[in-house]
Amino acid sequence: MPEETRRSRKPKRPLLRSFRFWVPVGILVLIVAVGVTGALMAKAIADRAFAARDSLQTAIPLASTAKEQVLASDTAAAQATVAQLRTLTGEAKEQADGGLWRFGEAVPVVGANLTAVREIAETIDTLVVEALEPAAGLSLSSLAPVDGRIDVAQLDVASDILDQAAIALSEARATVDGIDRSALIDQVSSGVAQLDDALAEIEPVVEPAQKTLAILPGILGAEGARNYLVLVQNNAESRGTGGNPASLVMITADNGAISITQQASSTDFNNGRPNPIVELDPAVLALYGDKVGRYMQDVTTTPDFPDSARIMGAFWAEEFGTPIDGTLSIDPVALSYIMNATGPVTLPTGEVLDASNVVSTLLSDVYYRFNSGVGVIDNPRQDAFFAVAAAAVFDSITSVSNPRALVDQVARAAEEGRILYVPTSPAEAEIISGSRMTGALPGDNSQMTMVGSYVNDITEGKLDYYMDTAVTVSSDVCNVAAGAAPTFTVNSSLTSTLQPDEVADLPRYVSTARFFPKGVISTDLVLYGPVGSTFASATVDGNAVEATPVEHLGRPAVKVNVVNDPASSHTVSATFTGVADAEYGPLEAWYTPMVRETPVTIDAPGCAG
């Protein structure tokens, strides 16, 4: 019998004892065992991941709460909230780590996500410990002035805390930027993006804040007394950056103590001189005349506040000689904003000034009160009232209890161009460089494409208390064809709210009627185009007018005179042509801040926002 046959007839081993059975079954059991173990491990890791997620999600709103409490100077509440935060972020960090978690990080695909979760949890915990926890112990009220003095030592404490926070933010940024998001699932990637967005929101603030805190002690006279000349611009008699700066205050800061050391008015200076006190830019002469340097009341006619500060500094040096470390401009509307933070003040006369009446009191009522019709009598009385009011408001600012509210109101005024500042210190100038607070027009169109509308009253009086303005800017810059030059049109309306039946009762100081009939307002309106553009045309109420462009500060400017009878309105338009294929930043309109808000409309089809 063949061997094969004999083999085929050999008795078979029972299946349960057969190698043929146990090899595949063993493999199957091993697979099942590994699968079960893997599933158990995956479940354990998933449980930890969900726990970490829950802790972080609970922590997120607490972070916002803590921030608000710090800003509100509620130190006890902030520290309690941060303690909760610290517990939650610590739990998240603990859950997203350990031997099992690290083992999972080595698994392809899944590992990258686990690593990202761990790094995010660690980063958030570090930010709480290194940034938010120290900040919670700082009360902003400790930075507020007490009896006219700011404790400069507290500024050093705040500076150290901010420096520590900046280091933590820098490390967090390095971690986030080092995560490869292409390997992440959506849930993890969105978490990384959320932290990225949070960092991006705060990073632009940190460096300027560090620089500000670094120089604030010097500004406050920690290294020697500093003098700041404050021009109070009267919006009732418009000038390019606000109004006639006939009232001036010298503020001195000495080791944190802030006080008014000198006050002056326009009558203290040599006005009407035959020649400007300093050399003037030929473009300024062409647009505004040499009165900018012959009368201190006209130094703010130009919209270039650094130039105004230079000219005013010469007037001040000639008359008083007090050194100036910085020139500040403010108007009564800005004072009303600030009084929202400081509260009302009581004058020696018993009158109460507050946010609701300070503008009308200083820009209108005072002229009716002191209205004998004799300038040599009325003017000194008006100046004395302004001086008393300025001192009272200043005292309230130097004793404010809520510095955050004060900062918010100052920022509001600065955004409207109602507070301007030109320091002599290069370090201070660098911090505010590029902001509207400098009063300097942008030198190019990269960050913004700025156009301007500036009002200069030539009536002689205080009739701009009744003048409303509005600005509309239209452009095809975002949808113009390649190779074609964009156009920019500035429309500026001037509306007199003075009613005909109110004219007869106007005080002589409000409407002198020397050059124009009583109640009539004459305005030189100067419109500026973007840097590098050219003037194309101008109209008044839709009718073409002749206007000669002058290049000032790298941009074309045209001056058009407008005469408003009571209860009348006129619109001046100027069109400028840009450069084909040039880069233009977002459109923005700057304008003379008036007594009331100036509505601004931007019409630029195709532009974002």
C-alpha positions in Angstrom: 0.0 0.0 0.0 1.4 3.3 -0.9 2.9 5.4 1.8 0.4 8.2 1.2 -2.5 5.8 1.7 -1.0 4.6 4.9 -0.7 8.1 6.1 -4.1 9.0 5.1 -5.5 6.2 7.2 -3.5 7.2 10.3 -5.8 7.9 13.2 -6.5 11.6 13.6 -5.8 13.4 16.8 -8.7 14.9 18.6 -9.4 18.4 17.4 -8.9 20.0 20.9 -5.4 18.5 21.0 -4.6 19.4 17.5 -1.9 22.0 16.6 -4.2 23.0 13.7 -6.7 24.2 16.2 -4.6 25.8 18.8 -2.5 27.9 16.5 -5.3 29.9 15.0 -7.3 29.9 18.2 -4.3 31.0 20.1 -3.8 33.8 17.7 -7.5 34.7 17.9 -7.3 34.7 21.7 -4.2 36.8 21.6 -5.9 39.3 19.3 -9.0 39.3 21.5 -6.8 39.8 24.6 -4.9 42.6 23.0 -8.1 44.1 21.8 -9.7 43.9 25.2 -6.6 45.3 26.9 -6.3 48.0 24.2 -10.0 48.8 24.6 -9.5 49.0 28.4 -6.5 51.2 27.9 -8.3 53.3 25.3 -11.3 53.7 27.7 -9.0 54.7 30.5 -7.2 57.3 28.4 -10.6 58.5 27.0 -11.9 58.8 30.5 -8.9 60.9 31.5 -9.2 63.0 28.3 -12.9 63.7 29.0 -12.0 64.6 32.6 -9.3 67.0 31.4 -11.7 68.5 28.9 -14.4 69.0 31.5 -12.0 70.7 33.9 -10.7 73.1 31.2 -14.2 73.9 30.0 -15.2 74.8 33.5 -12.1 76.9 33.9 -12.7 79.0 30.8 -15.5 81.2 32.1 -13.7 81.5 35.4 -10.7 83.0 33.6 -12.9 85.8 32.3 -14.5 86.3 35.7 -11.0 86.6 37.3 -10.0 89.1 34.7 -13.0 91.3 35.4 -12.4 91.0 39.1 -8.8 92.1 38.8 -9.8 95.1 36.7 -12.5 96.0 39.2 -9.8 95.9 42.0 -11.8 93.1 43.8 -8.6 91.4 45.0 -10.3 89.0 47.4 -12.8 87.7 44.8 -10.1 87.5 42.1 -7.9 85.4 44.4 -10.8 83.1 45.2 -11.7 82.7 41.6 -8.1 82.0 40.6 -7.8 79.4 43.4 -10.7 77.5 41.7 -9.0 78.0 38.4 -5.8 76.7 39.8 -7.5 73.5 41.0 -9.3 72.9 37.7 -6.2 73.5 35.5 -4.1 71.4 37.8 -6.6 68.5 37.5 -6.6 68.8 33.7 -2.8 68.8 33.7 -2.8 65.7 36.0 -5.4 63.8 33.9 -3.6 64.5 30.7 -0.3 62.9 31.9 1.0 59.7 33.5 2.5 56.5 32.3 -0.6 55.2 30.5 -1.1 58.6 28.8 2.5 58.8 27.7 2.3 55.2 26.4 -0.7 56.3 24.3 1.3 59.2 22.9 3.6 56.6 21.2 0.6 55.1 19.3 0.5 56.3 15.6 -2.3 58.8 14.8 -3.8 58.8 18.3 -0.4 59.8 19.9 -0.2 63.2 18.2 -3.6 64.1 19.6 -2.8 63.0 23.1 0.5 64.9 23.1 -1.3 68.0 21.9 -3.9 67.7 24.7 -1.2 67.2 27.3 0.8 70.2 26.1 -2.3 72.4 26.0 -3.3 71.4 29.5 0.2 72.1 30.8 0.3 75.4 29.0 -3.0 76.6 30.4 -2.0 75.6 33.9 1.3 77.5 33.6 -0.5 80.6 32.4 -2.7 80.5 35.5 0.2 79.9 37.8 2.7 82.3 36.2 0.4 85.1 35.0 -3.1 85.1 36.4 -2.3 84.1 39.9 0.2 86.9 40.5 -2.1 89.4 38.8 -4.9 88.4 41.1 -3.0 89.8 44.1 -2.6 93.2 42.4 -5.3 95.7 43.1 -5.6 98.4 40.4 -6.9 100.7 43.1 -3.3 100.7 44.5 -2.3 102.4 41.3 -4.9 105.1 41.7 -3.9 108.5 43.0 -4.5 109.2 46.7 -4.5 112.9 47.8 -3.1 113.8 44.4 -0.2 111.3 44.5 0.4 108.0 42.8 2.6 105.5 44.6 5.3 104.9 42.0 6.6 101.8 44.0 3.3 100.1 43.2 4.0 100.7 39.5 7.3 98.7 39.9 5.3 95.8 41.5 2.8 95.9 38.6 5.7 96.0 36.1 7.3 92.9 37.7 4.1 91.0 37.5 3.6 91.9 33.9 7.1 90.9 33.0 6.5 87.5 34.5 3.3 87.1 32.6 5.0 88.1 29.4 7.5 85.2 29.8 4.7 82.8 30.4 2.9 84.0 27.3 6.0 83.7 25.2 6.5 80.1 26.3 2.8 79.4 25.6 3.2 80.8 22.1 6.2 78.6 21.5 4.2 75.6 22.6 1.2 76.4 20.4 3.3 77.2 17.4 5.1 73.9 17.8 2.0 71.7 17.5 1.4 70.1 14.1 -2.3 70.7 13.7 -2.4 68.6 10.4 -2.2 65.5 12.5 -5.0 66.4 14.9 -8.6 65.4 14.9 -11.1 68.3 14.8 -11.9 68.3 18.5 -8.3 68.6 19.5 -7.4 71.0 16.7 -10.3 73.4 17.7 -8.9 73.4 21.3 -5.5 74.4 20.1 -7.0 77.1 17.9 -9.0 78.4 20.9 -5.8 78.8 22.9 -4.1 80.3 19.9 -6.8 82.9 19.5 -6.7 83.7 23.2 -3.0 84.3 23.0 -3.3 86.4 19.8 -5.9 88.6 21.6 -3.6 89.5 24.5 -0.2 89.4 22.9 -0.5 92.8 21.2 -1.4 94.4 24.5 1.4 93.0 26.6 4.5 94.6 25.0 3.0 98.2 25.0 1.9 97.7 28.6 5.3 96.6 29.6 6.9 99.6 28.0 4.3 101.9 29.5 4.8 100.6 33.0 8.6 100.9 32.5 8.4 104.6 31.8 5.5 105.6 34.0 7.6 106.2 37.1 9.7 108.7 35.0 6.6 110.4 33.6 5.3 110.8 37.2 8.6 112.4 38.3 10.3 109.5 40.0 13.6 110.7 38.6 12.9 114.4 39.0 10.0 116.8 38.5 8.3 116.8 35.1 6.2 119.6 33.6 3.3 119.1 31.2 1.6 121.9 29.3 -2.1 121.2 28.8 -4.0 123.1 26.1 -7.8 123.1 26.7 -9.3 123.4 23.3 -12.6 125.3 23.0 -14.8 123.5 20.5 -17.1 126.5 20.3 -14.5 128.2 18.2 -13.2 125.4 16.0 -9.6 124.8 15.0 -8.1 121.8 13.1 -7.5 119.6 16.2 -10.4 120.9 18.2 -10.7 124.6 19.1 -9.1 127.8 20.3 -6.6 126.8 23.0 -7.1 130.0 24.9 -6.9 128.3 28.3 -3.7 126.6 29.4 -2.6 124.6 32.5 0.8 123.6 33.6 0.8 120.3 35.5 3.9 119.2 37.5 4.6 115.6 38.5 7.2 115.1 41.2 7.7 111.6 42.6 4.1 110.7 42.0 2.6 113.9 43.4 0.6 115.7 40.7 -0.4 119.3 40.9 -1.3 122.4 38.9 1.6 124.7 39.2 0.6 127.4 36.6 -2.4 128.6 34.6 -2.5 131.0 31.7 -4.9 132.4 29.0 -4.5 133.8 25.6 -4.2 137.3 27.0 -0.9 136.4 28.6 1.0 136.1 25.3 2.3 138.4 22.7 -0.4 137.9 20.0 -0.7 139.7 16.7 3.1 139.9 16.3 4.3 141.0 12.8 6.1 137.7 12.1 5.5 134.1 13.2 7.3 133.2 16.4 9.0 130.2 14.7 9.6 129.2 11.1 6.5 127.6 9.5 6.1 124.9 6.9 5.4 126.5 3.5 2.4 124.2 3.2 1.0 125.4 6.5 1.4 129.0 5.3 -0.4 128.2 2.1 -3.3 126.5 3.7 -3.7 128.3 7.0 -1.7 131.5 6.8 1.0 132.9 9.1 -1.5 133.5 11.9 -0.7 130.0 13.1 2.6 131.5 14.4 1.4 135.0 15.1 -1.5 134.3 17.5 -1.4 131.5 20.1 -5.2 131.1 19.6 -4.4 129.7 16.2 -1.6 127.3 16.8 -4.1 124.4 16.6 -5.4 125.4 13.2 -3.2 122.8 11.5 -4.3 119.1 12.0 -0.6 118.3 12.7 -0.6 118.5 16.6 3.2 117.9 16.9 3.7 121.1 14.9 1.1 122.9 17.1 3.0 121.7 20.2 6.3 123.1 18.8 4.7 126.5 18.0 2.9 126.7 21.4 6.2 125.7 23.1 7.8 128.7 21.6 5.1 131.0 22.9 5.3 129.5 26.3 9.1 129.7 26.5 9.0 133.4 25.4 6.5 134.3 28.1 7.2 132.0 31.0 10.4 130.0 30.3 9.2 127.0 32.3 10.6 123.8 30.7 8.1 121.5 29.0 8.4 117.7 29.1 5.2 117.1 27.2 2.3 118.9 25.6 -1.2 117.6 26.1 -4.5 118.7 24.4 -7.9 118.1 25.8 -11.4 119.5 25.2 -14.5 119.9 27.4 -16.2 116.9 25.8 -13.2 114.8 26.9 -13.6 116.2 30.3 -17.3 115.1 30.3 -16.2 111.6 29.5 -13.6 111.6 32.3 -16.2 112.9 34.7 -18.2 109.7 34.0 -15.4 108.1 36.0 -14.6 110.7 38.6 -18.1 111.9 39.4 -19.3 115.5 39.9 -17.3 118.3 41.3 -18.4 121.3 43.4 -17.0 124.7 42.5 -16.2 127.3 45.2 -19.3 129.1 44.0 -21.4 126.1 45.0 -22.2 125.1 41.5 -21.9 121.4 40.6 -20.3 120.3 37.4 -20.9 116.8 36.2 -20.7 114.8 32.9 -24.1 116.1 31.8 -23.5 119.8 32.2 -19.8 120.5 32.0 -19.8 121.0 28.2 -22.7 123.4 28.1 -21.4 125.2 31.1 -17.9 125.8 29.7 -18.8 126.3 26.0 -22.0 128.2 26.2 -23.5 129.2 29.6 -20.4 131.0 30.8 -20.7 133.5 27.9 -24.3 134.3 28.9 -23.4 134.7 32.5 -20.5 137.2 32.0 -22.2 139.3 29.3 -21.8 142.9 30.0 -20.8 143.5 26.4 -17.4 145.0 27.5 -14.6 142.6 26.6 -12.1 144.0 29.2 -14.6 143.1 31.9 -16.1 139.9 30.6 -12.9 138.2 29.4 -11.1 138.2 32.7 -14.2 136.9 34.5 -14.6 134.1 31.9 -10.9 133.2 32.2 -11.2 133.1 36.0 -14.3 130.8 35.8 -12.4 128.5 33.4 -9.4 128.4 35.8 -11.6 127.5 38.8 -13.4 124.8 36.8 -10.2 123.4 35.5 -8.7 123.1 39.0 -11.8 121.4 40.3 -11.9 118.8 37.6 -8.2 118.2 37.9 -8.6 117.6 41.6 -11.3 115.0 40.9 -9.0 113.2 38.4 -6.1 113.0 40.9 -8.3 111.4 43.5 -10.2 109.0 41.3 -11.0 105.7 43.0 -11.7 103.6 39.9 -8.7 103.8 37.6 -10.1 101.3 35.1 -13.2 103.5 34.5 -10.8 106.5 34.1 -8.7 104.6 31.6 -11.7 103.5 29.6 -13.0 107.1 29.3 -9.6 108.5 28.4 -9.3 105.8 25.7 -12.7 106.8 24.4 -11.6 110.5 24.2 -8.3 109.6 22.5 -10.1 107.5 19.9 -12.1 110.6 19.0 -9.0 112.8 18.8 -10.1 114.7 21.9 -6.9 113.9 23.8 -3.6 114.4 22.1 -0.1 114.1 23.5 3.4 115.0 22.3 6.2 114.0 24.7 9.8 115.2 24.5 11.0 111.8 25.6 11.7 109.4 22.6 10.8 106.4 24.8 7.3 107.9 25.5 6.9 108.9 21.8 7.6 105.3 20.7 4.9 103.9 22.9 2.1 106.0 21.4 3.6 106.0 17.9 1.0 105.2 15.2 -2.0 106.0 17.5 -4.3 108.9 17.0 -3.3 110.3 20.3 0.0 111.6 18.8 -2.0 114.0 16.7 0.3 113.1 13.7 -1.3 112.2 10.4 -0.2 108.7 9.2 2.8 108.9 6.9 1.6 106.2 4.5 -1.3 104.0 3.6 0.0 100.6 4.9 -1.9 100.4 8.1 -4.8 102.6 7.2 -5.9 104.8 4.3 -6.7 107.9 6.2 -8.6 110.9 4.8 -9.3 114.1 6.7 -11.9 116.7 7.3 -10.8 119.7 9.4 -12.9 122.7 10.5 -11.5 126.2 11.2 -13.8 128.9 12.3 -12.9 132.4 10.9 -16.1 134.1 12.2 -14.6 135.4 15.4 -16.8 134.2 18.2 -18.1 131.0 19.8 -20.8 130.0 17.2 -19.4 126.5 16.6 -21.3 125.5 19.7 -24.2 125.3 17.3 -22.3 123.6 14.4 -22.8 119.9 13.6 -20.7 118.0 11.2 -20.9 114.7 9.4 -18.3 112.9 7.2 -18.9 110.3 4.4 -16.0 108.6 2.6 -16.6 106.6 -0.6 -14.1 104.7 -2.7 -13.8 102.0 -5.3 -10.4 101.0 -3.9 -11.4 97.4 -3.2 -13.0 96.6 -6.6 -11.2 98.8 -9.1 -9.8 96.9 -12.0 -6.1 96.0 -12.2 -4.1 98.8 -13.7 -6.8 101.4 -12.9 -6.3 104.1 -10.2 -8.8 104.1 -7.3 -10.7 107.2 -6.3 -11.5 108.6 -2.9 -14.3 111.1 -2.2 -14.7 112.9 1.1 -18.1 114.5 1.8 -18.2 116.8 4.7 -21.5 118.5 5.8 -21.7 121.6 8.0 -25.1 122.2 9.7 -25.9 125.2 11.8 -28.4 124.3 14.5 -28.8 127.9 15.6 -32.4 129.0 15.0 -33.2 132.4 13.6 -35.2 133.4 16.6 -32.2 132.7 18.9 -29.8 135.1 17.1 -30.9 138.4 18.8 -30.1 137.0 22.3 -26.6 135.8 21.4 -24.0 137.4 23.7 -21.5 139.7 21.9 -18.6 137.4 22.8 -20.4 134.5 21.0 -21.2 136.4 17.9 -19.3 139.7 17.6 -20.8 140.5 14.1 -17.5 142.3 13.3 -16.8 140.5 10.0 -20.1 138.6 9.4 -23.7 139.3 10.2 -24.8 138.2 13.7 -25.5 134.5 13.8 -23.7 133.7 10.6 -20.8 131.2 10.7 -17.9 131.3 8.3 -15.7 128.2 8.1 -12.6 127.3 6.3 -13.0 123.5 5.7 -9.8 121.7 4.7 -10.1 118.2 3.2 -7.2 115.8 2.9 -6.8 112.9 0.6 -4.7 109.7 1.1 -0.9 109.8 1.1 0.4 109.9 -2.5 -3.0 110.7 -4.1 -3.8 113.7 -6.3 -6.7 116.2 -6.1 -9.3 115.7 -8.8 -12.3 118.0 -8.1 -14.4 119.7 -5.5 -18.0 120.7 -5.1 -20.2 122.6 -2.7 -23.8 121.4 -2.6 -23.2 119.6 -5.8 -21.9 122.6 -7.7 -18.3 122.6 -8.9 -15.9 125.0 -7.2 -12.3 126.1 -7.8 -9.9 124.7 -5.2 -6.1 124.8 -5.3 -4.5 121.7 -3.8 -1.5 122.0 -1.5 0.7 119.1 -0.6 0.9 118.9 3.2 2.4 116.0 5.1 2.7 113.9 1.9 -1.0 114.2 1.0 -3.1 116.7 -1.1 -5.2 119.1 0.8 -7.8 121.6 -0.4 -9.4 124.5 1.5 -13.0 125.5 0.8 -14.8 128.3 2.6 -18.4 127.7 3.7 -20.8 130.3 5.1 -23.7 129.0 7.2 -26.7 131.2 7.9 -28.8 130.1 10.9 -30.5 126.8 10.4 -28.7 126.0 7.2 -26.6 123.1 5.9 -24.0 122.7 3.2 -22.0 119.8 2.0 -18.5 120.0 0.6 -17.0 117.2 -1.5 -13.5 116.6 -2.7 -12.4 113.7 -4.9 -8.8 112.4 -4.9 -7.2 109.9 -7.3 -5.0 107.2 -5.9 -2.1 105.2 -7.5 -3.0 102.2 -9.6 -2.1 98.8 -8.1 -0.8 100.4 -4.9 -1.5 98.8 -1.5 -4.1 100.6 0.6 -5.0 99.8 4.2 -8.6 100.0 5.6 -10.3 103.4 5.0 -10.5 105.7 8.0 -11.7 109.3 8.4 -10.1 111.7 10.9 -11.8 115.0 11.6 -12.0 117.9 13.9 -13.8 116.9 17.1 -16.8 119.1 17.6 -19.1 119.8 20.5 -21.3 116.9 19.4 -20.4 113.6 17.8 -19.5 113.6 14.2 -21.1 110.7 12.4 -18.8 108.9 9.9 -19.9 106.7 7.1 -17.4 104.6 5.0 -18.8 103.4 1.6 -16.2 101.1 0.1 -17.8 98.2 -1.8 -15.8 95.0 -1.7 -13.8 96.0 1.4 -13.8 93.8 4.4 -15.8 95.1 7.3 
